[in-house]
Amino acid sequence: MMKIKNLLSAFALVALVVSCNGKDEPKPTPEPQQGGIFKGVMFATSITNPEGNSGTVYLQTHSDLLPGTYSIGEAAIPAGFGSFPIAFPNGHVYTMPAYMGNDKPEVNRYSISADGKFVKEGTLGIPVNASACNIVELSDTKAYISLQGLGIVMAFNP
């Protein structure tokens, strides 16, 4: 039994020595991103009304988060209060109407230009009081939106 244990230890040592060849392999360098891609931060600013169940939300972008004064400005877009904007890795950004149904019942899709401006790409009308809350994109032609207020999931072409 002791000979087998020593033999396995010897094989492990040989494998370790053989795997270390002493060459420094070049470290992979990340490829620079293509032009036209926004490099920054997107966030939503919410201002609640005194009663607490409604308010105003603006979605905006900034190239960095350095200390300073930020304003909503002309680049911000309105979003629904109580619903969260959804951003996908392919660059699609969806804003939904207010969760309690206080504004126009439509879902908007945007992309963000290289300079951080929102570009509206389309609008999807949804039923009134649908309480849209989540979107899942499966492909370029198939997506689903959850309408909690109606208890359904609606398929659409993004």
DSSP file with accessible surface (Angstrom, degrees, kcal/mol):
  #  RESIDUE AA STRUCTURE BP1 BP2  ACC     N-H-->O    O-->H-N    N-H-->O    O-->H-N    TCO  KAPPA ALPHA  PHI   PSI    X-CA   Y-CA   Z-CA
    1    1 A M     >        0   0  190      0, 0.0     4,-1.9     0, 0.0     5,-0.1   0.000 360.0 360.0 360.0 -39.4    0.0    0.0    0.0
    2    2 A M  H  >  +     0   0  127      1,-0.2     4,-2.2     2,-0.2     5,-0.2   0.849 360.0  54.3 -66.5 -34.8    2.9    2.4    0.8
    3    3 A K  H  > S+     0   0  178      2,-0.2     4,-2.3     1,-0.2    -1,-0.2   0.890 107.7  49.9 -67.3 -37.7    4.5    1.7   -2.6
    4    4 A I  H  > S+     0   0  104      2,-0.2     4,-2.6     1,-0.2     5,-0.2   0.919 110.4  50.3 -66.5 -40.5    1.3    2.6   -4.4
    5    5 A K  H  X S+     0   0  136     -4,-1.9     4,-2.0     1,-0.2    -2,-0.2   0.925 112.9  45.8 -63.8 -43.8    1.0    5.9   -2.4
    6    6 A N  H  X S+     0   0   98     -4,-2.2     4,-2.1     2,-0.2    -1,-0.2   0.882 111.8  52.3 -66.3 -37.6    4.7    6.7   -3.2
    7    7 A L  H  X S+     0   0   98     -4,-2.3     4,-2.3     2,-0.2    -2,-0.2   0.922 109.7  48.3 -65.4 -42.7    4.2    5.8   -6.9
    8    8 A L  H  X S+     0   0  112     -4,-2.6     4,-2.2     1,-0.2    -2,-0.2   0.896 110.8  51.5 -64.7 -38.3    1.1    8.1   -7.2
    9    9 A S  H  X S+     0   0   70     -4,-2.0     4,-2.2    -5,-0.2    -1,-0.2   0.901 109.0  50.8 -64.5 -39.6    3.0   10.9   -5.5
   10   10 A A  H  X S+     0   0   49     -4,-2.1     4,-2.5     2,-0.2    -2,-0.2   0.919 109.7  49.7 -64.9 -42.3    5.8   10.5   -8.0
   11   11 A F  H  X S+     0   0  127     -4,-2.3     4,-2.5     1,-0.2    -2,-0.2   0.911 110.4  50.6 -62.9 -40.6    3.4   10.6  -10.9
   12   12 A A  H  X S+     0   0   63     -4,-2.2     4,-2.0     2,-0.2    -1,-0.2   0.910 110.8  49.0 -64.0 -40.3    1.9   13.8   -9.5
   13   13 A L  H  X S+     0   0  109     -4,-2.2     4,-2.4     2,-0.2    -2,-0.2   0.919 111.3  49.2 -66.1 -41.7    5.3   15.4   -9.2
   14   14 A V  H  X S+     0   0   86     -4,-2.5     4,-2.7     1,-0.2     5,-0.2   0.922 110.5  50.8 -63.8 -43.0    6.3   14.4  -12.8
   15   15 A A  H  X S+     0   0   61     -4,-2.5     4,-2.0     1,-0.2    -1,-0.2   0.901 110.7  49.8 -62.1 -37.8    3.0   15.9  -14.1
   16   16 A L  H  X S+     0   0  103     -4,-2.0     4,-1.0     2,-0.2    -2,-0.2   0.930 112.6  45.9 -66.8 -44.2    3.7   19.1  -12.2
   17   17 A V  H  < S+     0   0   95     -4,-2.4     3,-0.5     1,-0.2    -2,-0.2   0.916 113.3  49.3 -67.2 -40.7    7.2   19.4  -13.5
   18   18 A V  H  < S+     0   0  110     -4,-2.7    -1,-0.2     1,-0.2    -2,-0.2   0.881 107.2  55.4 -67.7 -35.8    6.2   18.6  -17.1
   19   19 A S  H  < S+     0   0   85     -4,-2.0     2,-0.9    -5,-0.2    -1,-0.2   0.739  96.0  71.8 -72.2 -20.1    3.3   21.2  -17.1
   20   20 A C     <  +     0   0   86     -4,-1.0    -1,-0.1    -3,-0.5    -4,-0.0  -0.811  54.1 165.5 -97.6 103.0    5.7   24.0  -16.1
   21   21 A N        -     0   0  104     -2,-0.9    -1,-0.1     2,-0.2     3,-0.1   0.470  47.1-123.3 -98.1  -4.3    7.7   24.8  -19.2
   22   22 A G        +     0   0   75      1,-0.3     2,-0.3     0, 0.0    -2,-0.1   0.426  67.6 130.0  82.8  -5.9    9.1   28.1  -18.0
   23   23 A K        -     0   0  149      1,-0.0     2,-0.8     0, 0.0    -1,-0.3  -0.674  57.3-133.5 -83.4 137.7    7.8   30.1  -21.0
   24   24 A D        -     0   0  163     -2,-0.3     3,-0.1    -3,-0.1    -1,-0.0  -0.812  21.2-147.8 -88.9 109.7    5.8   33.2  -20.3
   25   25 A E        -     0   0  134     -2,-0.8     2,-0.1     1,-0.1     0, 0.0  -0.537  28.9 -99.3 -73.4 143.3    2.8   33.1  -22.5
   26   26 A P        -     0   0  114      0, 0.0    -1,-0.1     0, 0.0     3,-0.0  -0.406  37.7-119.1 -64.6 138.3    1.6   36.5  -23.7
   27   27 A K        -     0   0  181      1,-0.1     2,-0.1    -2,-0.1    -3,-0.0  -0.575  32.2-106.5 -76.9 139.0   -1.3   37.8  -21.6
   28   28 A P        -     0   0  128      0, 0.0    -1,-0.1     0, 0.0     0, 0.0  -0.415  31.2-148.9 -66.9 136.9   -4.5   38.4  -23.6
   29   29 A T        -     0   0  118     -2,-0.1     2,-0.1    -3,-0.0     0, 0.0  -0.921  20.8-113.7-106.3 133.3   -5.2   42.0  -24.2
   30   30 A P        -     0   0  122      0, 0.0     3,-0.1     0, 0.0     0, 0.0  -0.389  32.3-117.8 -65.8 139.3   -8.8   43.1  -24.4
   31   31 A E        -     0   0  168      1,-0.1     3,-0.1    -2,-0.1     2,-0.0  -0.549  33.1-104.3 -76.5 140.7   -9.7   44.3  -27.8
   32   32 A P        -     0   0  116      0, 0.0    -1,-0.1     0, 0.0     2,-0.1  -0.382  41.3-106.4 -64.0 144.5  -10.8   48.0  -28.0
   33   33 A Q        -     0   0  111      1,-0.1     3,-0.1    -3,-0.1     4,-0.1  -0.359  38.2 -99.7 -72.0 152.0  -14.5   48.4  -28.4
   34   34 A Q    >   -     0   0  146      1,-0.1     3,-0.8    -3,-0.1    -1,-0.1  -0.275  44.7 -93.9 -66.0 155.1  -15.9   49.5  -31.7
   35   35 A G  T 3  S+     0   0   77      1,-0.2    -1,-0.1     3,-0.0     3,-0.1  -0.303 107.1  46.6 -64.5 153.0  -16.8   53.2  -32.2
   36   36 A G  T 3  S+     0   0   57      1,-0.3     2,-0.5    -3,-0.1    -1,-0.2   0.514  80.1 120.6  92.4   2.9  -20.4   54.0  -31.5
   37   37 A I    <   -     0   0   83     -3,-0.8    -1,-0.3    77,-0.1     2,-0.3  -0.880  64.9-122.0-103.5 130.8  -20.7   52.2  -28.2
   38   38 A F        -     0   0   40     -2,-0.5     2,-0.6    74,-0.5    76,-0.1  -0.514  22.6-165.8 -71.2 130.1  -21.7   54.2  -25.1
   39   39 A K        +     0   0  135     75,-0.5     2,-0.3    -2,-0.3    -1,-0.1  -0.897  51.8  60.8-118.8  97.4  -19.1   53.9  -22.4
   40   40 A G  S    S-     0   0   39     -2,-0.6     2,-0.4    25,-0.0    23,-0.2  -0.925  82.8 -56.2 179.7-153.2  -20.6   55.2  -19.2
   41   41 A V  E     -A   62   0A  52     21,-3.3    21,-2.4    -2,-0.3     2,-0.4  -0.933  30.3-161.7-123.4 137.7  -23.3   54.8  -16.6
   42   42 A M  E     +A   61   0A  56     -2,-0.4     2,-0.3    19,-0.2    19,-0.2  -0.971  23.6 159.2-115.8 133.5  -27.1   54.7  -17.0
   43   43 A F  E     -A   60   0A  61     17,-2.5    17,-2.7    -2,-0.4     2,-0.4  -0.983  34.6-121.7-150.7 162.1  -29.4   55.3  -14.0
   44   44 A A  E     -A   59   0A  48     -2,-0.3     2,-0.5    15,-0.2    15,-0.2  -0.891  15.8-154.3-107.7 136.0  -32.9   56.4  -13.1
   45   45 A T  E     -A   58   0A  44     13,-3.1    13,-2.5    -2,-0.4     2,-0.4  -0.945  14.0-162.4-109.6 124.7  -33.6   59.3  -10.8
   46   46 A S  E     -A   57   0A  67     -2,-0.5     2,-0.5    11,-0.2    11,-0.2  -0.921  10.8-169.0-114.7 132.0  -36.9   59.1   -9.0
   47   47 A I  E     -A   56   0A  90      9,-3.3     9,-2.6    -2,-0.4     2,-0.3  -0.968  17.7-149.5-119.6 112.2  -38.8   62.0   -7.3
   48   48 A T  E     -A   55   0A  77     -2,-0.5     7,-0.3     7,-0.2     5,-0.0  -0.641  11.1-126.4 -86.3 138.7  -41.6   60.8   -5.1
   49   49 A N    >   -     0   0   66      5,-2.8     3,-1.7    -2,-0.3     5,-0.2  -0.337  37.0 -97.5 -72.5 162.8  -44.8   62.9   -4.6
   50   50 A P  T 3  S+     0   0  135      0, 0.0    -1,-0.1     0, 0.0    -2,-0.0   0.826 123.2  57.2 -56.0 -32.6  -45.8   63.7   -1.0
   51   51 A E  T 3  S-     0   0  113      1,-0.1    -3,-0.0     3,-0.0    -2,-0.0   0.727 102.2-136.6 -74.4 -18.8  -48.4   60.8   -0.8
   52   52 A G  S <  S+     0   0   43     -3,-1.7    -1,-0.1     2,-0.3     3,-0.0   0.276  81.9  86.3  90.3 -11.8  -45.6   58.4   -1.7
   53   53 A N  S    S+     0   0  100     -5,-0.0     2,-0.3    47,-0.0    47,-0.1   0.285  92.2  32.8-107.8  11.5  -47.3   56.2   -4.3
   54   54 A S        +     0   0   14     -5,-0.2    -5,-2.8     2,-0.0     2,-0.3  -0.951  63.7 123.7-151.1 172.1  -46.6   58.3   -7.4
   55   55 A G  E     -A   48   0A  20     -2,-0.3     2,-0.4    -7,-0.3    26,-0.3  -0.986  52.3 -63.6 166.0-158.1  -44.0   60.6   -8.7
   56   56 A T  E     -A   47   0A  57     -9,-2.6    -9,-3.3    -2,-0.3     2,-0.4  -0.967  33.5-168.0-128.2 139.5  -41.6   61.2  -11.6
   57   57 A V  E     -AB  46  79A  11     22,-0.7    22,-2.5    -2,-0.4     2,-0.4  -0.992   1.7-169.3-129.1 135.5  -38.8   59.1  -12.9
   58   58 A Y  E     -AB  45  78A  75    -13,-2.5   -13,-3.1    -2,-0.4     2,-0.5  -0.987  11.7-148.1-124.8 136.2  -36.1   60.2  -15.4
   59   59 A L  E     +AB  44  77A   2     18,-3.3    18,-2.5    -2,-0.4     2,-0.3  -0.867  29.9 164.7-101.1 131.8  -33.6   57.9  -17.1
   60   60 A Q  E     -A   43   0A  10    -17,-2.7   -17,-2.5    -2,-0.5     2,-0.3  -0.943  26.7-138.3-145.7 164.8  -30.2   59.4  -17.9
   61   61 A T  E     -A   42   0A  15     -2,-0.3     2,-0.3    55,-0.2   -19,-0.2  -0.908  12.8-175.2-124.3 152.3  -26.7   58.6  -18.8
   62   62 A H  E     -A   41   0A  38    -21,-2.4   -21,-3.3    -2,-0.3    54,-0.1  -0.989  29.7-133.8-142.6 146.9  -23.3   60.0  -17.7
   63   63 A S  S    S-     0   0   88     -2,-0.3     2,-0.3   -23,-0.2   -21,-0.1   0.722  89.6  -4.8 -73.4 -20.3  -19.9   59.3  -18.9
   64   64 A D        -     0   0   66    -23,-0.1   -23,-0.1     2,-0.1    -1,-0.1  -0.947  62.4-121.3-157.5 175.5  -18.6   58.9  -15.4
   65   65 A L        +     0   0  107     -2,-0.3     3,-0.1    -3,-0.1   -25,-0.0  -0.330  50.0 152.9-122.1  50.4  -19.7   59.3  -11.8
   66   66 A L        -     0   0  107      1,-0.1    -2,-0.1     0, 0.0     0, 0.0  -0.449  58.2 -85.6 -74.1 152.7  -17.2   61.9  -10.6
   67   67 A P  S    S+     0   0  132      0, 0.0     2,-0.3     0, 0.0    -1,-0.1  -0.317  83.4  93.2 -58.4 138.6  -18.2   64.2   -7.7
   68   68 A G  S    S-     0   0   60     -3,-0.1     2,-0.5     2,-0.0     0, 0.0  -0.979  77.5 -54.8 165.4-169.9  -20.1   67.1   -9.0
   69   69 A T        -     0   0  146     -2,-0.3     2,-0.4     2,-0.0     0, 0.0  -0.872  46.8-169.5-102.5 127.8  -23.6   68.5   -9.7
   70   70 A Y        -     0   0   87     -2,-0.5     2,-0.3    -8,-0.0     3,-0.1  -0.920   2.1-171.4-117.0 143.2  -25.8   66.6  -12.0
   71   71 A S        -     0   0   88     -2,-0.4     5,-0.0     1,-0.1    -2,-0.0  -0.892  35.4-117.6-128.4 162.8  -29.1   67.7  -13.6
   72   72 A I     >  +     0   0   56     -2,-0.3     4,-0.8     2,-0.1     3,-0.3   0.937  59.3 162.7 -65.7 -44.6  -31.7   65.9  -15.5
   73   73 A G  T >4  -     0   0   52      1,-0.2     3,-0.6     2,-0.2    -1,-0.1   0.089  57.5 -52.4  59.8-168.2  -31.0   68.2  -18.5
   74   74 A E  T 34 S+     0   0  178      1,-0.2    -1,-0.2     3,-0.0    -2,-0.1   0.675 127.8  64.1 -81.8 -16.8  -32.1   67.6  -22.1
   75   75 A A  T 34 S+     0   0   30     -3,-0.3    43,-0.4   -14,-0.1    -1,-0.2   0.623  81.7  97.5 -84.4 -11.8  -30.6   64.1  -22.4
   76   76 A A    <<  -     0   0   16     -4,-0.8   -16,-0.2    -3,-0.6    -4,-0.0  -0.479  57.5-157.7 -78.8 148.4  -32.9   62.5  -19.7
   77   77 A I  E     -B   59   0A  21    -18,-2.5   -18,-3.3    -2,-0.1     2,-0.1  -0.935  22.4-108.2-122.8 147.4  -36.1   60.7  -20.8
   78   78 A P  E     -B   58   0A  86      0, 0.0     2,-0.3     0, 0.0   -20,-0.2  -0.460  35.2-174.8 -74.1 147.3  -39.2   60.0  -18.6
   79   79 A A  E     -B   57   0A  13    -22,-2.5   -22,-0.7    -2,-0.1     2,-0.2  -0.906  34.5 -83.3-133.6 165.0  -39.9   56.5  -17.3
   80   80 A G    >   -     0   0    1     16,-1.6     3,-1.3    -2,-0.3     2,-0.3  -0.457  43.1-115.5 -74.9 138.4  -42.8   55.1  -15.4
   81   81 A F  T 3  S+     0   0   35    -26,-0.3    18,-2.1     1,-0.2    19,-0.5  -0.519  99.1  17.2 -73.1 132.0  -42.9   55.5  -11.6
   82   82 A G  T 3  S+     0   0   50      1,-0.3     2,-0.4    -2,-0.3    -1,-0.2   0.403 108.4  92.4  87.8  -4.2  -42.7   52.2   -9.8
   83   83 A S  S <  S-     0   0   11     -3,-1.3    -1,-0.3    13,-0.2    50,-0.1  -0.929  71.0-130.7-119.6 149.6  -41.4   50.3  -12.8
   84   84 A F        -     0   0  168     -2,-0.4     2,-0.1    49,-0.3    10,-0.1  -0.808  19.0-117.8-102.4 136.6  -37.7   49.7  -13.5
   85   85 A P        -     0   0   31      0, 0.0     2,-0.5     0, 0.0    10,-0.2  -0.405  29.8-141.7 -63.8 146.7  -36.1   50.4  -16.9
   86   86 A I  E     -C   94   0B  28      8,-2.3     8,-3.2    -2,-0.1     2,-0.4  -0.967  15.4-168.4-118.7 126.0  -34.6   47.2  -18.4
   87   87 A A  E     -C   93   0B  57     -2,-0.5     6,-0.2     6,-0.2     5,-0.0  -0.926   4.7-158.3-115.6 137.8  -31.3   47.2  -20.3
   88   88 A F    >   -     0   0   43      4,-2.7     3,-2.1    -2,-0.4    -2,-0.0  -0.810  30.2-114.7-112.1 155.4  -30.0   44.3  -22.3
   89   89 A P  T 3  S+     0   0  140      0, 0.0    -1,-0.1     0, 0.0    -2,-0.0   0.772 113.0  66.0 -59.8 -24.1  -26.4   43.5  -23.4
   90   90 A N  T 3  S-     0   0   81      2,-0.1    -3,-0.0     1,-0.1     0, 0.0   0.459 123.1-101.5 -78.5   0.8  -27.4   44.1  -27.1
   91   91 A G  S <  S+     0   0   35     -3,-2.1    21,-0.3     1,-0.3     2,-0.3   0.359  76.8 137.8  99.4  -5.7  -28.0   47.8  -26.3
   92   92 A H        -     0   0   28     19,-0.1    -4,-2.7    17,-0.1     2,-0.4  -0.580  31.0-170.0 -75.5 135.0  -31.8   47.7  -26.0
   93   93 A V  E     -CD  87 110B   4     17,-2.6    17,-3.2    -2,-0.3     2,-0.4  -0.996   4.1-161.9-126.7 123.8  -33.3   49.8  -23.2
   94   94 A Y  E     -CD  86 109B   5     -8,-3.2    -8,-2.3    -2,-0.4     2,-0.4  -0.894   5.6-167.1-109.1 135.7  -37.0   49.5  -22.3
   95   95 A T  E     - D   0 108B   3     13,-2.4    13,-2.3    -2,-0.4   -11,-0.1  -0.956  11.5-159.1-116.0 141.6  -39.0   51.9  -20.3
   96   96 A M        -     0   0    4     -2,-0.4   -16,-1.6    11,-0.2   -13,-0.2  -0.780  24.4 -95.7-115.8 161.8  -42.5   50.9  -19.1
   97   97 A P        -     0   0   13      0, 0.0   -17,-0.1     0, 0.0    -1,-0.1  -0.184  63.8 -65.5 -68.5 168.5  -45.5   53.0  -18.0
   98   98 A A    >   -     0   0    8      1,-0.1     3,-1.9     6,-0.1    33,-0.2  -0.242  45.8-126.0 -54.7 139.4  -46.1   53.7  -14.3
   99   99 A Y  T 3  S+     0   0   69    -18,-2.1    -1,-0.1     1,-0.3   -17,-0.1   0.843 110.4  51.0 -60.9 -34.1  -46.8   50.5  -12.4
  100  100 A M  T 3  S-     0   0  119    -19,-0.5    -1,-0.3   -47,-0.1    -2,-0.1   0.410 118.5-110.7 -86.2   3.0  -50.0   51.9  -11.0
  101  101 A G  S <  S+     0   0   29     -3,-1.9    -2,-0.1     1,-0.1    28,-0.1   0.810  70.7 139.9  79.6  31.6  -51.2   53.0  -14.5
  102  102 A N        +     0   0  109    -21,-0.2     2,-0.2     2,-0.1    -3,-0.1   0.453  62.7  39.1 -88.6  -1.1  -51.0   56.8  -14.1
  103  103 A D  S    S-     0   0   75     -5,-0.2   -23,-0.0     1,-0.1     0, 0.0  -0.741 107.0 -43.8-136.4-172.8  -49.5   57.5  -17.6
  104  104 A K        -     0   0  144     -2,-0.2     2,-2.0     1,-0.1    -6,-0.1  -0.285  56.9-122.6 -59.2 130.2  -49.8   56.4  -21.2
  105  105 A P        +     0   0   47      0, 0.0    21,-2.3     0, 0.0     2,-0.3  -0.472  69.0 111.2 -79.9  79.2  -50.0   52.6  -21.5
  106  106 A E  E     - E   0 125B  41     -2,-2.0     2,-0.5    19,-0.2    19,-0.2  -0.997  58.0-137.8-149.7 149.0  -47.0   52.0  -23.8
  107  107 A V  E     - E   0 124B   3     17,-3.0    17,-3.0    -2,-0.3     2,-0.4  -0.914  23.7-155.8-105.0 130.6  -43.5   50.4  -23.6
  108  108 A N  E     -DE  95 123B  20    -13,-2.3   -13,-2.4    -2,-0.5     2,-0.5  -0.886   3.0-152.3-110.5 141.5  -40.7   52.3  -25.3
  109  109 A R  E     +DE  94 122B  44     13,-2.6    12,-3.3    -2,-0.4    13,-1.3  -0.943  19.8 174.5-113.8 133.5  -37.5   50.9  -26.6
  110  110 A Y  E     -DE  93 120B  21    -17,-3.2   -17,-2.6    -2,-0.5     2,-0.3  -0.864  19.6-153.3-126.6 162.5  -34.4   53.0  -26.9
  111  111 A S  E     - E   0 119B  28      8,-2.0     8,-3.1    -2,-0.3     2,-0.5  -0.867  24.2-122.7-124.4 165.3  -30.7   52.6  -27.7
  112  112 A I  E     - E   0 118B  36    -21,-0.3   -74,-0.5    -2,-0.3     6,-0.2  -0.949  20.9-139.8-114.0 124.3  -27.9   54.8  -26.4
  113  113 A S    >   -     0   0   31      4,-2.9     3,-2.1    -2,-0.5   -76,-0.1  -0.245  33.8 -97.0 -73.2 170.5  -25.7   56.6  -28.9
  114  114 A A  T 3  S+     0   0   56      1,-0.3   -75,-0.5     2,-0.1   -77,-0.1   0.801 125.1  54.1 -60.9 -28.6  -21.9   56.9  -28.3
  115  115 A D  T 3  S-     0   0  112    -77,-0.1    -1,-0.3     2,-0.1   -52,-0.1   0.342 123.5-101.9 -91.3   9.3  -22.4   60.3  -26.8
  116  116 A G  S <  S+     0   0    2     -3,-2.1     2,-0.3     1,-0.3   -55,-0.2   0.571  75.0 138.0  89.0  11.0  -24.9   59.1  -24.2
  117  117 A K        -     0   0   87    -57,-0.1    -4,-2.9     1,-0.0     2,-0.4  -0.678  54.1-120.0 -91.6 143.3  -28.1   60.3  -25.9
  118  118 A F  E     -E  112   0B  28    -43,-0.4     2,-0.5    -2,-0.3    -6,-0.2  -0.653  22.2-159.9 -81.4 133.0  -31.2   58.0  -26.0
  119  119 A V  E     -E  111   0B  68     -8,-3.1    -8,-2.0    -2,-0.4     2,-0.3  -0.962  16.8-133.0-116.0 116.3  -32.5   57.2  -29.5
  120  120 A K  E     +E  110   0B 106     -2,-0.5   -10,-0.3   -10,-0.2     3,-0.1  -0.527  28.0 174.0 -72.6 127.6  -36.1   56.0  -29.6
  121  121 A E  E     -     0   0B  83    -12,-3.3     2,-0.3     1,-0.4   -11,-0.2   0.603  56.4 -28.7-109.7 -17.6  -36.5   52.8  -31.7
  122  122 A G  E     -E  109   0B  32    -13,-1.3   -13,-2.6     2,-0.0     2,-0.4  -0.952  45.5-127.3 174.0 166.9  -40.1   51.9  -31.1
  123  123 A T  E     -E  108   0B  70     -2,-0.3     2,-0.5   -15,-0.2   -15,-0.2  -0.996  11.7-160.8-135.6 138.3  -43.2   51.9  -29.0
  124  124 A L  E     -E  107   0B  46    -17,-3.0   -17,-3.0    -2,-0.4     2,-0.3  -0.979  16.3-140.9-121.0 117.1  -45.5   49.0  -28.0
  125  125 A G  E     -E  106   0B  56     -2,-0.5   -19,-0.2   -19,-0.2   -21,-0.0  -0.572  22.6-173.5 -75.3 137.4  -49.0   49.7  -26.9
  126  126 A I        -     0   0   13    -21,-2.3     3,-0.1    -2,-0.3     4,-0.1  -0.883  32.8 -82.9-126.3 162.0  -50.2   47.6  -23.9
  127  127 A P    >   -     0   0   59      0, 0.0     3,-1.1     0, 0.0    -1,-0.1  -0.235  55.4 -91.7 -62.7 153.8  -53.6   47.3  -22.3
  128  128 A V  T 3  S+     0   0  100      1,-0.2   -24,-0.1     2,-0.1   -27,-0.0  -0.345 109.5  13.0 -64.3 144.0  -54.6   49.9  -19.6
  129  129 A N  T 3  S+     0   0  100      1,-0.1    -1,-0.2   -28,-0.1   -30,-0.0   0.801  82.8 138.1  56.6  34.8  -53.8   48.9  -16.0
  130  130 A A    <   -     0   0    2     -3,-1.1    19,-2.4    19,-0.1    20,-0.7   0.727  52.1-145.7 -79.2 -22.7  -51.5   46.1  -17.2
  131  131 A S        -     0   0   25    -33,-0.2    17,-1.4    17,-0.2   -32,-0.1   0.965  17.2-155.2  53.0  58.1  -48.8   46.8  -14.7
  132  132 A A  E     +F  147   0C   1     15,-0.2    15,-0.2   -34,-0.2    -1,-0.1  -0.388  27.6 159.9 -63.0 135.5  -46.0   45.8  -17.0
  133  133 A C  E     +     0   0C  40     13,-1.9     2,-0.3     1,-0.4   -49,-0.3   0.590  48.8  25.9-136.9 -18.5  -43.0   44.7  -15.0
  134  134 A N  E     -F  146   0C  85     12,-0.7    12,-2.5   -51,-0.1     2,-0.4  -0.997  48.9-162.0-154.8 147.6  -40.5   42.6  -16.9
  135  135 A I  E     -F  145   0C   4     -2,-0.3     2,-0.4    10,-0.2    10,-0.2  -0.990   2.9-168.5-130.6 139.9  -39.3   41.9  -20.4
  136  136 A V  E     -F  144   0C  70      8,-2.5     8,-2.6    -2,-0.4     2,-0.6  -0.994   8.7-156.2-127.4 122.2  -37.3   38.9  -21.7
  137  137 A E  E     +F  143   0C  30     -2,-0.4     6,-0.2     6,-0.2     3,-0.1  -0.888  15.2 174.7 -96.9 120.9  -35.8   39.0  -25.2
  138  138 A L        -     0   0  113      4,-2.3     2,-0.3    -2,-0.6     5,-0.2   0.791  67.0 -23.5 -91.1 -34.9  -35.2   35.5  -26.6
  139  139 A S  S    S-     0   0   53      3,-1.9     3,-0.3     0, 0.0    -1,-0.2  -0.883  80.6 -74.7-156.8-171.6  -34.0   36.6  -30.1
  140  140 A D  S    S+     0   0  132     -2,-0.3     3,-0.1     1,-0.2    -3,-0.0   0.680 131.4  31.7 -71.0 -16.0  -34.2   39.5  -32.5
  141  141 A T  S    S+     0   0   93      1,-0.2     2,-0.4    17,-0.1    -1,-0.2   0.407 113.0  61.1-121.2  -0.2  -37.8   38.6  -33.4
  142  142 A K        +     0   0   86     -3,-0.3    -4,-2.3    15,-0.1    -3,-1.9  -0.983  52.1 147.3-138.5 125.9  -39.2   37.1  -30.2
  143  143 A A  E     -FG 137 156C   0     13,-2.0    13,-2.6    -2,-0.4     2,-0.4  -0.967  27.3-143.0-148.2 161.7  -39.7   38.7  -26.7
  144  144 A Y  E     -FG 136 155C  82     -8,-2.6    -8,-2.5    -2,-0.3     2,-0.4  -0.977   6.0-162.5-130.4 144.5  -42.1   38.4  -23.8
  145  145 A I  E     -FG 135 154C   0      9,-2.6     9,-2.9    -2,-0.4     2,-0.5  -0.991  18.1-133.7-127.6 134.2  -43.5   41.1  -21.5
  146  146 A S  E     -FG 134 153C  33    -12,-2.5   -13,-1.9    -2,-0.4     2,-0.7  -0.766  14.1-167.9 -88.6 125.4  -45.2   40.3  -18.1
  147  147 A L  E >>> +FG 132 152C   0      5,-2.8     5,-1.7    -2,-0.5     4,-1.2  -0.809   9.1 177.5-112.5  86.7  -48.4   42.1  -17.5
  148  148 A Q  T 345S+     0   0  105    -17,-1.4   -17,-0.2    -2,-0.7    -1,-0.2   0.828  73.8  61.6 -64.1 -35.5  -49.0   41.5  -13.8
  149  149 A G  T 345S+     0   0   46    -19,-2.4    -1,-0.3     1,-0.2   -18,-0.2   0.789 115.9  33.3 -63.4 -25.5  -52.2   43.6  -13.6
  150  150 A L  T <45S-     0   0   81     -3,-1.0    -1,-0.2   -20,-0.7    -2,-0.2   0.514 106.6-123.3-105.6 -10.7  -53.9   41.3  -16.1
  151  151 A G  T  <5S+     0   0   67     -4,-1.2     2,-0.3   -21,-0.3    -3,-0.2   0.825  71.5 112.4  72.9  31.2  -52.2   38.0  -15.1
  152  152 A I  E   < -G  147   0C  83     -5,-1.7    -5,-2.8   -22,-0.2     2,-0.5  -0.899  60.8-137.8-132.0 163.1  -50.8   37.4  -18.6
  153  153 A V  E     -G  146   0C  96     -2,-0.3     2,-0.4    -7,-0.2    -7,-0.2  -0.991  25.4-153.2-117.7 125.0  -47.5   37.2  -20.5
  154  154 A M  E     -G  145   0C  47     -9,-2.9    -9,-2.6    -2,-0.5     2,-0.3  -0.834   3.1-144.1-105.1 133.2  -47.6   38.8  -23.9
  155  155 A A  E     +G  144   0C  50     -2,-0.4     2,-0.3   -11,-0.2   -11,-0.2  -0.721  28.4 164.8 -90.7 143.9  -45.3   37.8  -26.8
  156  156 A F  E     -G  143   0C  26    -13,-2.6   -13,-2.0    -2,-0.3   -32,-0.0  -0.971  41.9-108.3-152.2 165.7  -44.1   40.5  -29.2
  157  157 A N              0   0  111     -2,-0.3   -15,-0.1   -15,-0.2   -16,-0.1  -0.884 360.0 360.0 -98.1 111.9  -41.5   41.2  -31.9
  158  158 A P              0   0   31      0, 0.0   -17,-0.1     0, 0.0    -1,-0.1   0.696 360.0 360.0 -69.2 360.0  -38.9   43.6  -30.4
